[in-house]
Amino acid sequence: MSMFNAITLSGVFVLDQDEALEFYVGKLGMVVKDDVDLGFMRWLTVQVPGDDDRAILLERPGPPTMDDASAEKVRELVTKGATGLALGLTTSDCRKTYETLKARGVEFSQEPTENSYGIDCGARDPFGNHIRIVQLPTSG
């Protein structure tokens, strides 16, 4: 038996939280779950509409979790796109989602491609984070 029930929060490093909101909410269609000024940091989370069990923390590199030198290195890695997969999303129609997001100005690194696990495409957020969007095969 597992000690855990679910993954409820994951984080993505962003360089500007207002710009992140424009992208994740304005372009990807997510909704804000929390936007709280804690004084020492802004706690900003978004989620897929209707998925109240999971959220993504849009976190600026820096205090309180890291010192300034470490934060600068993280910002460099994010900008280079060298942090690996930041986010994986599923959709019922990858090609339609691709066209919709492309029309909204989302930058893509790969067009929809058929694979053994479904159809997927690759996108980047404004900071360089990699996002994969996949349409899983329907069972039947």
C-alpha positions in Angstrom: 0.0 0.0 0.0 1.3 3.4 -1.0 1.8 6.1 1.6 0.4 8.7 -0.8 -3.0 9.2 -2.3 -2.3 11.6 -5.2 0.0 14.3 -6.6 -1.7 17.5 -5.8 0.9 20.2 -6.5 3.8 20.4 -8.9 5.9 23.4 -9.8 7.2 25.1 -12.9 9.8 27.8 -12.6 8.8 31.0 -14.4 10.7 34.3 -14.8 7.7 36.6 -14.5 4.5 35.5 -12.8 2.3 38.1 -14.6 3.6 36.9 -17.9 3.1 33.3 -16.8 -0.6 34.1 -16.0 -1.1 35.5 -19.4 0.3 32.3 -20.9 -1.1 29.6 -18.7 -4.5 31.2 -18.2 -4.8 33.4 -21.3 -3.4 31.1 -23.9 -3.6 27.6 -22.4 -7.0 28.1 -20.8 -6.1 27.2 -17.3 -7.7 28.9 -14.3 -6.1 30.5 -11.2 -6.5 28.4 -8.1 -4.5 30.6 -5.7 -2.9 34.0 -6.0 -1.6 35.1 -2.6 1.0 37.6 -1.6 2.8 35.8 1.3 5.2 38.7 1.8 8.3 36.7 1.1 6.9 35.3 -2.1 3.8 35.2 -4.3 2.0 31.9 -4.1 0.5 31.5 -7.6 -1.1 28.3 -8.7 -3.2 27.4 -11.8 -5.1 24.3 -12.7 -7.0 22.7 -15.6 -10.6 23.8 -15.3 -12.6 21.2 -13.4 -9.5 19.4 -12.0 -9.6 20.6 -8.4 -7.3 17.9 -7.2 -4.1 19.1 -9.0 -2.4 22.5 -9.3 0.8 23.9 -10.8 2.8 26.4 -8.8 4.2 29.1 -11.1 7.3 29.8 -9.0 9.9 32.5 -9.5 13.4 31.2 -8.8 14.7 32.8 -5.6 14.1 33.1 -1.9 12.8 31.5 0.2 13.8 28.2 -1.6 17.1 29.3 -3.0 19.8 31.9 -2.7 20.4 34.6 -5.4 23.3 32.7 -7.1 21.3 29.5 -7.4 18.3 31.4 -8.7 20.4 33.0 -11.4 21.6 29.5 -12.5 18.0 28.2 -12.5 16.9 31.2 -14.6 19.7 30.5 -17.1 18.7 26.8 -17.4 15.0 27.7 -17.9 15.8 30.2 -20.6 18.0 27.7 -22.4 15.1 25.1 -22.2 17.5 22.8 -20.3 15.3 21.8 -17.4 13.6 18.9 -19.2 9.9 18.3 -19.3 8.0 20.9 -17.2 4.5 19.8 -17.9 2.5 17.1 -19.6 -1.1 17.7 -20.5 -3.7 15.5 -22.1 -6.4 16.4 -24.6 -9.1 14.6 -26.5 -8.0 16.1 -29.8 -4.3 16.9 -30.2 -4.5 18.4 -33.7 -7.4 20.7 -32.8 -5.7 21.8 -29.6 -2.5 22.4 -31.6 -4.3 24.6 -34.1 -6.2 26.5 -31.4 -3.1 27.2 -29.3 -1.0 28.1 -32.4 -3.6 30.7 -33.3 -3.3 32.1 -29.8 0.5 32.5 -30.3 1.8 29.5 -28.5 5.3 28.5 -29.7 5.6 24.9 -30.7 8.7 22.8 -30.9 6.9 19.9 -32.6 3.7 19.5 -34.6 1.2 16.7 -33.7 2.9 13.4 -34.4 1.5 9.9 -34.1 3.3 7.6 -31.7 2.6 4.2 -30.1 1.2 5.9 -27.0 -1.0 8.4 -28.9 -0.7 11.7 -30.8 1.4 14.4 -29.2 3.1 17.7 -29.8 5.6 19.9 -28.1 5.3 23.5 -27.0 7.3 26.0 -24.9 6.1 28.6 -22.5 7.5 32.1 -22.8 10.4 31.3 -20.5 11.6 28.1 -22.3 9.9 25.4 -20.3 9.0 22.3 -22.4 5.3 21.2 -22.4 4.0 18.0 -24.0 0.4 17.7 -25.1 -0.9 14.2 -25.8 -4.0 12.6 -27.1 -4.1 9.1 -25.6 -5.6 6.3 -27.7 -9.2 5.5 -27.0 -9.8 2.1 -25.6 -12.2 0.0 -27.5 
